[in-house]
Amino acid sequence: MSDLGTRIVAGDQRAAARAMRNVDDRMPGYLDLLKEIFPSTGRAFVVGVTGNPGAGKSTLTDRLIERYRAGGRKVGVICVDPSSPYTGGAILGDRIRMTRHATDAGVFIRSVATRGHLGGLSRSARDMVRVLDAYGCDVVIVETVGVGQDELEITRTAHSTLVVMAPGMGDEVQAIKAGILETADVFAVNKADRDGADSTMRDLELMIALGTETMVASGKHRAHVVHGGAKIDALPVAAASTHEQWVPPIAKCVATKGEGIAELVEALDRHKSWLDGTQAGRARRHLRLAEELRESLRETLIEAATHALGSEIDRAVDDVEQKTIDPYTATEQLLTAFRRR
C-alpha cells in the first residue's frame, strides 16, 4: 500500500482530505488509491439525506451529527452543492450550518460540487464515501442537492435513504406519485411545528398503505414497503414474506430545535439492523452493489469509447446535422467502429 493509503487507514485526517481532493479532481493515480483502500472499507453505515430544496436537509444533518457524536460514533459528511450551469462554480454553503462541529476531531465534513453530474450527487461522491469508510468513520452521511422527483442516485450509494419532507410541499396526489418518495427507507417530516405537518404525515401514511395494498393485489414484492429491492420476487419465499418487509417509519422533527432527532436516529438504526439481519436486507445490499458495478461499467465504457472514437464522433454529428444520416444509424456505426478497435 502507498504511503497515502497507509495513512488513510491509520486515521490520518490530512491524508483523507488529500485523498478526497484527488478523487474529486480525478488526479492521476486516484483509481490505484481506491483499489488499495477497498479491503479496509465496508464498516461504515452510509446514510443518504435527500429531499426537496428548503426541506431543511442541512440543519437536519447537523442534528444527526450531534446525535451520532453523543453516542461516541465517528462521523463523516459529504455535502453536495449544485454547480452553476453558466459559470460552473458552486457556493458550497451547506456546511455553513454545521460549523459548530469544525473543531471536533471526530467529525469530517467535505463539501463538493455536482460539476454538472445529474441524480443529486457528484460523480465522485460514492468514491469519497469509501475514503471516509477506510479512514475509520462509523457513520457517513451524504446530503444530496435539493432534488426533484426522479433524482434517485443516492439510493445506489447509501445503505439507508432518509427522505426529508416539510409541510406545504405537496398534497395527497403528490405523495402517491412514483419517484423519490418510493425510495425512502425512513421519512422525516421536518418543520413539524408548522401548520400542515399532520396533513403531510397522513399523506405519507396513505402512500405507504396504498403501496402495500398494490403489492398484495398484484402479487409483487416491490412497492412502498420494500424499497430499493428490485427483483425481490427472485428471493426465497421466506425472504419475501411479510416478516421480511420493511415498512418505512415516519418521524416528526423540528431540526432547528433538535426535536425528534433521537427517534429519527433510532429508526435509521432499526433499518440498519434489518439490512444486516434479514435475507431481504442482505439481498438489497447485494443488488445495490450490482447497480453500482453496472454504473461504473457504463461510465468506463463511455469514457473509453469517447477517447477511442475521437473525431469520428464529431464527423457523425456533422452528418446528422446535414441530414445525410439519422442519429440512430450514426450511433450504430460508431458502436460497430468501437467494437473493431
C-alpha positions in Angstrom: 0.0 0.0 0.0 1.2 3.5 -0.8 2.1 6.0 2.0 -1.1 7.9 1.4 -3.3 4.7 1.6 -1.5 3.6 4.8 -2.1 7.0 6.4 -5.8 6.9 5.5 -6.4 3.5 7.0 -4.4 4.7 10.1 -6.9 7.5 10.6 -4.8 10.4 9.4 -7.3 13.3 8.7 -5.0 15.2 6.4 -4.4 12.1 4.3 -8.1 11.5 4.0 -8.6 15.2 3.0 -5.9 14.9 0.3 -7.3 11.6 -1.0 -10.8 13.1 -1.3 -9.4 16.0 -3.2 -7.6 13.7 -5.6 -10.7 11.6 -6.1 -12.9 14.5 -6.7 -10.4 16.0 -9.2 -9.7 12.6 -10.8 -6.0 13.2 -10.3 -3.6 10.6 -11.8 -3.4 7.6 -9.6 -6.7 8.1 -7.8 -8.0 4.7 -9.0 -5.0 2.9 -7.7 -5.6 4.5 -4.3 -9.2 3.4 -4.3 -8.1 -0.1 -5.1 -5.6 -0.1 -2.2 -8.1 1.1 0.4 -11.0 -1.0 -0.7 -10.2 -4.0 1.6 -10.4 -1.6 4.6 -14.0 -0.5 3.7 -17.4 -1.9 4.5 -17.6 -0.9 8.1 -19.3 2.4 7.9 -23.1 2.9 7.9 -23.9 5.2 5.0 -27.0 7.4 5.4 -28.3 9.4 2.5 -30.2 12.5 3.3 -32.3 13.8 0.4 -35.5 15.8 -0.4 -36.8 18.9 -2.0 -34.9 22.3 -1.7 -35.9 24.1 1.5 -36.9 21.0 3.4 -34.2 21.5 6.0 -31.7 18.8 5.0 -28.5 20.7 6.1 -29.9 21.6 9.5 -31.2 18.1 10.0 -27.8 16.7 9.0 -26.2 19.0 11.6 -28.5 17.5 14.3 -27.8 13.9 13.1 -24.1 14.6 13.5 -24.7 15.9 17.0 -26.7 12.7 17.9 -24.2 10.3 16.5 -21.3 12.0 18.2 -23.2 11.9 21.5 -23.2 8.1 21.0 -19.4 8.1 20.5 -19.6 7.4 16.8 -17.1 8.9 14.3 -18.9 10.8 11.6 -18.1 11.7 8.0 -20.3 14.0 6.0 -20.4 14.7 2.3 -22.5 17.7 1.3 -23.3 18.1 -2.4 -23.9 21.5 -3.7 -25.3 22.4 -7.2 -22.9 23.8 -9.8 -23.9 26.8 -11.8 -24.9 25.9 -15.4 -23.3 29.1 -16.6 -20.1 29.6 -14.6 -19.5 26.1 -13.4 -19.0 27.4 -9.8 -20.7 26.4 -6.6 -21.1 28.2 -3.3 -20.5 25.0 -1.2 -22.5 26.6 1.5 -24.3 23.6 3.0 -21.6 23.1 5.7 -22.2 26.6 7.0 -25.0 25.2 9.1 -22.5 22.6 10.5 -19.7 24.9 11.6 -20.1 24.1 15.3 -18.5 20.7 14.5 -15.5 22.2 12.8 -13.2 21.7 15.8 -14.4 18.2 16.6 -11.8 15.7 15.5 -14.5 13.0 15.3 -16.3 14.8 12.5 -15.0 15.2 8.9 -17.1 17.4 6.7 -16.5 17.7 3.0 -18.4 19.9 0.5 -18.3 19.0 -3.2 -20.0 20.4 -6.3 -22.1 18.4 -8.7 -20.0 19.6 -11.7 -22.9 19.0 -13.9 -23.5 15.4 -12.7 -27.2 14.5 -12.6 -29.0 12.5 -10.0 -28.5 14.7 -6.9 -24.9 13.7 -6.3 -21.4 14.5 -7.7 -19.7 11.9 -9.9 -17.1 11.3 -7.1 -19.5 11.0 -4.1 -19.5 7.2 -4.0 -15.7 7.0 -4.1 -15.4 9.7 -1.4 -17.7 7.7 0.8 -15.2 4.8 0.5 -12.3 7.1 1.5 -14.2 8.1 4.7 -15.1 4.5 5.3 -11.4 3.4 5.1 -10.5 6.5 7.2 -12.5 4.9 10.1 -15.8 6.7 10.1 -18.6 4.7 11.8 -21.3 6.7 10.0 -21.1 8.5 6.7 -23.9 11.0 5.9 -24.3 12.0 2.3 -26.5 15.1 1.8 -27.7 15.5 -1.7 -28.5 18.7 -3.5 -32.2 19.7 -3.4 -33.6 17.1 -5.7 -36.7 16.6 -7.9 -39.0 13.6 -8.1 -36.7 11.4 -10.3 -33.2 12.0 -9.0 -32.5 8.7 -7.2 -28.8 8.2 -7.4 -28.5 8.4 -3.6 -30.3 5.0 -3.4 -27.3 3.4 -5.2 -24.9 5.0 -2.7 -26.4 4.9 0.7 -27.4 1.9 2.9 -30.4 3.8 4.2 -32.2 6.7 2.4 -33.7 9.4 4.6 -36.2 11.5 2.6 -36.9 14.8 4.3 -40.3 16.4 3.8 -41.8 19.7 5.0 -45.4 20.8 5.4 -46.8 22.6 2.4 -44.7 20.9 -0.2 -47.4 18.8 -1.9 -50.8 17.1 -1.4 -52.0 13.6 -1.3 -51.7 13.3 -5.1 -48.1 14.4 -5.0 -47.5 11.8 -2.3 -48.6 8.9 -4.4 -46.6 9.8 -7.5 -43.8 7.5 -8.4 -40.3 8.7 -7.8 -38.2 9.8 -4.9 -40.8 9.1 -2.2 -40.8 5.4 -3.2 -37.1 5.2 -2.4 -37.4 6.3 1.2 -36.3 3.9 3.9 -37.2 6.4 6.6 -39.2 9.6 6.3 -38.6 12.8 8.3 -41.3 15.4 8.3 -39.2 18.4 9.3 -40.5 21.7 10.5 -43.3 19.8 12.2 -44.1 22.9 14.3 -45.7 24.5 11.2 -49.3 24.2 10.1 -49.9 21.2 7.8 -47.5 18.8 9.4 -50.3 16.4 10.4 -51.6 16.5 6.9 -48.2 15.7 5.5 -48.0 12.7 7.9 -51.4 11.5 6.8 -50.5 11.8 3.1 -47.3 9.7 3.6 -49.2 7.1 5.6 -51.7 6.9 2.8 -48.9 6.5 0.3 -47.4 3.6 2.2 -50.8 1.9 2.7 -51.6 2.2 -1.0 -48.2 0.7 -1.9 -48.8 -2.2 0.4 -52.3 -2.9 -1.0 -51.0 -2.7 -4.5 -48.2 -5.1 -3.7 -50.6 -7.6 -2.2 -53.1 -7.3 -5.0 -50.6 -7.7 -7.8 -48.6 -10.4 -6.1 -45.4 -8.3 -6.5 -42.8 -7.7 -3.8 -41.8 -4.2 -4.7 -43.8 -1.3 -3.5 -43.5 1.3 -0.8 -42.8 -1.4 1.7 -39.7 -2.9 0.1 -37.6 0.0 -1.2 -34.7 -0.5 -3.5 -35.5 -4.2 -3.6 -35.6 -4.7 -7.4 -36.1 -8.4 -8.2 -37.2 -9.1 -4.6 -39.6 -11.7 -6.2 -36.4 -13.7 -7.0 -35.7 -14.2 -3.3 -36.6 -17.3 -1.4 -40.2 -17.3 -0.1 -39.0 -16.6 3.4 -37.1 -13.6 2.3 -40.2 -12.2 0.5 -42.5 -12.8 3.4 -44.4 -10.2 5.4 -41.9 -10.7 8.3 -39.0 -9.5 6.0 -40.7 -6.5 4.6 -39.5 -3.1 5.7 -42.3 -0.5 6.2 -40.7 3.0 6.2 -41.3 4.7 9.5 -42.3 8.4 9.6 -40.7 10.6 12.2 -41.8 14.2 13.0 -39.0 16.5 13.8 -38.0 20.2 14.2 -34.3 20.3 13.3 -33.8 23.9 14.4 -34.8 22.9 17.9 -33.4 19.4 18.0 -36.8 17.8 18.5 -37.5 14.3 17.2 -33.8 13.6 16.3 -33.4 10.7 18.7 -36.4 9.0 17.2 -35.1 9.6 13.7 -31.7 8.0 14.6 -33.4 5.1 16.2 -35.4 4.5 13.0 -32.2 4.6 10.9 -30.6 2.1 13.3 -33.6 -0.2 13.0 -33.2 -0.1 9.2 -29.5 -1.0 9.5 -30.5 -4.0 11.7 -33.0 -5.0 9.0 -30.3 -4.8 6.3 -27.9 -6.9 8.4 -30.3 -9.3 9.9 -32.7 -10.4 7.1 -32.4 -12.2 3.8 -34.3 -9.3 2.1 -31.9 -6.8 3.6 -28.8 -8.7 2.6 -30.2 -9.1 -0.9 -30.8 -5.4 -1.1 -27.2 -4.7 -0.2 -26.2 -7.2 -3.0 -28.4 -5.5 -5.5 -27.1 -2.1 -4.6 -23.6 -3.2 -5.3 -24.7 -4.8 -8.6 -26.2 -1.5 -9.7 -23.0 0.4 -8.6 -20.9 -2.0 -10.7 -23.1 -1.6 -13.7 -23.0 2.2 -13.4 -19.2 2.1 -13.1 -19.0 -0.1 -16.2 -21.2 2.3 -18.1 -19.1 5.3 -17.2 -15.9 3.4 -18.1 -17.2 2.2 -21.4 -18.4 5.7 -22.3 -15.0 7.2 -21.5 -13.2 4.5 -23.4 -15.5 4.9 -26.5 -15.2 8.7 -26.4 -11.5 8.5 -26.3 -11.1 5.8 -28.9 -13.5 7.3 -31.5 -12.4 10.9 -31.1 -13.0 12.8 -34.3 -15.3 10.1 -35.6 -18.0 11.4 -33.2 -17.6 14.9 -34.5 -18.0 13.8 -38.1 -21.1 11.8 -37.1 -22.5 14.9 -35.5 -21.9 16.9 -38.7 -23.5 14.2 -40.8 -26.6 14.1 -38.6 -26.9 17.9 -38.8 -26.7 17.8 -42.6 -29.4 15.0 -42.6 -27.1 12.6 -44.6 -27.7 10.1 -41.8 -30.1 9.7 -38.9 -28.8 9.7 -35.3 -29.8 6.1 -34.7 -27.8 4.7 -37.7 -24.9 7.0 -36.7 -24.9 5.6 -33.2 -24.9 2.0 -34.6 -22.0 2.8 -36.9 -20.0 4.3 -34.0 -20.7 1.3 -31.8 -19.5 -1.0 -34.6 -16.4 1.1 -35.1 -15.6 0.9 -31.4 -16.1 -2.9 -31.3 -13.5 -3.2 -34.0 -10.9 -1.3 -32.1 
